[in-house]
């Protein structure tokens, strides 16, 4: 028996391994099974070049649990080790046998998984003692038994072993006894080893018989040794791709929309299959669904450093031996290869989308609403993707037809360009709520887009920034004449007193609450246009919409009340008739107040004229007081006039009917107000 100290620079290597090199205890199983697969792959490689003699025999990797002995064993029938090799590869920590092997047999050893050097020692994270029983494939080799209790001291001696290969026996410590549970180990094997290239056996298959689950004589093989991404696309059918998708995501019941098969040999090695899922309106639910593998060993599904963030909305597998990993294979490291891989994947995704759009546009349009969120997210976050995607990003109109931005610009440039040369693209976020506005736009021959996606408001803002003289305007943000101004608007032909009569009357009866502000404006829209229209400023509404996905300063807009313009069409006969009724009903009260106001304003003008040549500090207190007093009197008189109109408006049925028509058209008439409108409509019939 030989004794010795493990060759490390510090006696504290095991605490370091347990606490720092490995972020999660469960990956010990991945490391040990990966080493067993490496040993098997090495044997196959040596046999292929004639260096390993005899029959390969059983090359499966076996994982067994003995609860009584508290042991977990990983066994392979691979290349095995001599005492010298154990001393070299086990006792000298971080000397990677796989790395040396790959260098020697680089033309034949592409399938060797591990070149990290510390995988074996992850066993000590869960073990009080680890034993190795190994017999090399070499002729006349002696079996070796190595044992270590987690201290730098080990023992090594000759032993008897009937079969070629290596058994790693873990004596599970009391803190990690859950790793002796079948369900726990099977779950880890399926997580990390599901697609390893050598068959992994864990116990026997079970079946229901006589009302209970019973073991069969058939090995329970955990993994698929030939997963779809390792095969040539020409050898796969659409059904194969769909089946593999459900193998990856057994709880995902929706079918994928389409897939991209990656196979790159230069300047880096990368294989994989990416699927476009049906993306719902939630950016977080579908993240971390791309699984990263290194030579078919699962590494992680947190791949933000490998692909741009928007690509994390996709599902699938990426496999590359060129992605740099730390010793635990759990964390991606910054590297130029990572950037190249990320750039390549982005290009391949854009090329695939462009290909489908060009060759199968009808099918692309059918899938647009399922992939729109992903494409918009990519365009907003990646300039290169924007440049590629701009040619196939679509806009849907309210009638369900689809256009690219270039198609819209070409088709609408004559009809929807305003007097200042701006192309105005009208849109709505709710077809039903803005139906009346949409119909008015259609009557003008205008196209109205439907933009009700989660990122649409950000996407149109980006399009405006990228395209000079292009503006998106919501169809209910102004009157139809003002949305796309073709000529200067007609002036309102009313006196100041008449304008006040209308403005004060309607202002008094419009809804009043903390969440909404209403401003009455008067415009001469024409006799054929609606008498009243409720609009909402495009800028403020868009800022509110964008604030839903923003923090910091942008969130300020989300707390502001909605501001609406209540537009009165002074050209319409209903408004003109209402104005006459208001003037007739209030004349007796208003005229004396107007005379009084005129006299007060005359006095104010005389005072200001007398003081115009004096500076403020040259005025006497009496002069200042006189101006202040007359200003107060004017304000009081105006308030009295406003109150007369307000009192009259309370019982004016026509006025309330016009208000409710505007609110109803904007989808804002509900509850008691809606019931009153219905009853009033019946009375007015």
Secondary structure, 3 states (H helix, E strand, C coil): CEEEECECCCCCHHHHHHHHHCCCCCHHHHHHHHHHHHHHHHHHHHHHCCCCCCCCCCCCEEEEEECCCCEEEEEECCCCCCHHHHHHHCCECCCCHHHHHHHHCCCCCCCCCCCCCCCHHHHHHCEEEEEEEEECCCCCCCEEEEEECCCCEEEEEEECCCCCEEEEEEEECHHHHHHHCHHHHHHHHHHHCCCCCCCEEEEEEEEEECCEEEEEEEEEECCCCCCHHHCCHHHCCHHHHHHHHHHHCCCCCCCCCEEEEEEECCCCCEEEEEEECCCCCCCCCCCCCEEEEECCEEEECCCCCCCCHHHHHCEEEEECCCCCECCCCCCECCCHHHHHHHHHHHHHHHHHHHHHHHHCHHHHHHHHHHHHHHHHHHHHHCHHHHHHHCCCCEEEECCCCEEEHHHHHHHHCCCCECCCCCEEEEEECCCCCCHHHHHHHHHCCCCEEECCCCCHHHHHHHHHHHCCCEEEEECCCCCHHHHCCCCCCCCCCCCHHHHHHHHHHHHHHCCCECCEEEEEEEECCCCCCCCEEEEECHHHHHHHHHHCCCCHHHHHHHCCCEEEEEEEECCCHHHHHHHHHHHHHHHHHHHHHHHHHHHHHHHHHHHHHHHCCCCHHHCCHHHHHHHHHHHHHHHHHHHHHHHHHHHHHCCCHHHHHHHHHHHHHCCCCCHHHHHHHHHHHHHHC
